[in-house]
Structures are given as C-alpha cells and as structure tokens.
C-alpha cells in the first residue's frame, strides 16, 4: 500500500479559502476511491481567527451545493513543513510568507500555488480572498477552489506532482 500523501492548504486567516479547499479535496478524493491515499489540513499565515469555524458565508455557498464541512482555524507552524508533503498557497502573499519561513530547499520545494492545478489558472494565478466581497465573490471562489482541487487530485493521481 502506498504512503499517505499529506497536504496542507494555506490562506491568510484559515476561515474562508483554505478550509474549503481542505474539505473539498478530501471529498473529491473519497468520491474517486482514493480517500485513503490522502490526508489534508489547512492553516492560516495569521492567527487572528484561531479556533473559529469557517466563514458562514462560504459555508452557506457550500450548503447550497449540498456540501457541508467544519474546521477550526489554526495558524501555520514551522513544524508543518515536516508534517506535510505539499503546501498549497491560495495567493502570492501566502506563498511569499511560506517561502520566507522555509529554511531548506526541500521545504521550499513543497510550496505551490493551488491555482497551478486549475485549468483556468496557472502557476501565478491566485485564489481571490472574498472576505470583503459580496455573495458573488464567495460563489466565484467556491468554483475556483473546486476546479483547482479537481486538477490537484488529477495531478496527484497521474504522479505529476
């Protein structure tokens, strides 16, 4: 049996984008019959929301699609570099923070942008932060994260990452 691949999704406060990515990725992996191959978590580069549940607006968008999830926000810790095989940043600011905290080339090589795996994204594309946006912003971000997680799962299954 293959080793479990451990994935960490990272955004700013760990209440909107990264917990959704974590939950969607795990659901997609389970639906593909690969749930036992992956373990995922999420964290924020800042700790302002530590202990809080995911943003109610994003949970509402997910619920309208029949998807429910829970999580308690936490701040990224440097020990996460050792605990995870892959760290997926939501935007360039999150990526820059992770790169600054990485102390070895091996740690830096684990850092990627989530939208690298979005067929409509690319290596520098960001998942926008809808925190100060209207409901449409949350809808759009849900779609971006879902596409990106599907692409990530496909890349992992095809051993492209």
Secondary structure, 3 states (H helix, E strand, C coil): CCCCEEEEEEECCCCCHHHHHHHHHHHHHHHCCCHHHEEEEEEECCCCCCCCCCCHHHHHHHHHCCCCCCCCCCECCCCHHHHCCEEEECCHHHHHHHHHHCCCHHHHHCEEEHHHHCCCCCCCCCCCCCCCCCHHHHHHHHHHHHHHHHHHHHHHHCCCC
